[in-house]
């Protein structure tokens, strides 16, 4: 029941052992309108990525954090579309300074229905 405007993807994550540093998250969507688009679902390209950095709050390695990411590259998303979301950590990015593994606990997508 998407209406209009940007999406917000909230990534809930935790570090395996680190208790400091920055994690850089990257996300992108792909939208297909069923029975209308002729795009092959297996080769559909994702829209340009959106990224956000989140800093570990310290003290505990496996502390749960949340990082909201605004998605404005919507790939012509419309009500009723099938929407695919890609989420990744950009560990090789200069902003990502956290050592070790990071775990994605869950992701919550919110949007306007008007």
N, C-alpha and C positions, 0 to 999 in steps of 0.2 A: 504493500500500500504506500509506496514512495510517492511523495507529492512534488517537492521541488527543493532546490538548494543543495548545499554541500552535505556530505556524509561525515560522521565522526566515528573513527575506529579507535576504541580504547583497548590497548594491549596491556594485559596483566602478565607480569613476568617476574622471574627471580633468578639470581645468580647462583651458580653451583657452589662456588667457594669464595668468590671475591666479595669484598665489603666496601669497595670504592671504585670510582671510575664512571665513565659515560658509555651508554649503549646507544647505538644508532639503529632505529627501526625504519623499514622501508615497506611501503604498501602500494598496491595498484589494483584497479578493478577492470573487469571486462564485462560488458553488457550485451546480451543478445535478446532480441524480441522474438519469442516463439511464433511460428507460423507466418512470420513476416520476413525476417532476415534470412538471407541465403548463405550466410557465413558458416563454414565448417567449424563445428564446436571444438574440434581437436586442434585446430590451427589458429583460432581466434587470438589476436594480439591484445595484450593488456595496454591500457592507457598509460600515459607518462606517470612515473612513480611520484609519490609524496613521501617525505622523510621527516622524522622527528628524533631529537636526542632526549634521553632521560638519564639523569644522574642518580647513581646509587646513593641512598640516604645513610649508608654507613652502619656500623656496629654488628650486623648479622649478615652472613653470607646468603642465607636462603630466605631473606626478607621479601615479602610480596610488594611489588611496585606497580604503578599504573602509568601509562603514557598515552595521552590522547593524540591522535593524528587527524588533522582535517584533510579530507579528500575532496579536492575541487576539480580534479581531472576525471570527469564522470563518464566518459565514453558514450555520450548521448543516452544515458540512463533515463528510462521512462517507467511509469507504472506498469506492472505486469512483466517486466523483463526478468530474465534469468541473469543473475549477477554473480560473477566469480571474483574472489578476492585472493590476492597473493600477499603474504606477509613474510618478511625476512629480516634477519639482522645483517647489517653491513659492517661486519667485523674488520674488513680491510680499509674502511673509511678513516680518514685522519681524525674525525671527531670521536670515533669509537675507541676509548682508551681502557676499557675494562678487560682484564686478563681472564682467561678461562671461558667456560661455557655459560650460556644463558638459556633458560627454559621458558617457553611460552606456555603460560598456565591456561589462558583463554583470551579470546578477543570478543568484544561487544561492539556491534554496529548499530549506530543510532542515526535517525534521519527525520525530516519533517514529513508528515502525511498530508500536508495541505499545499 
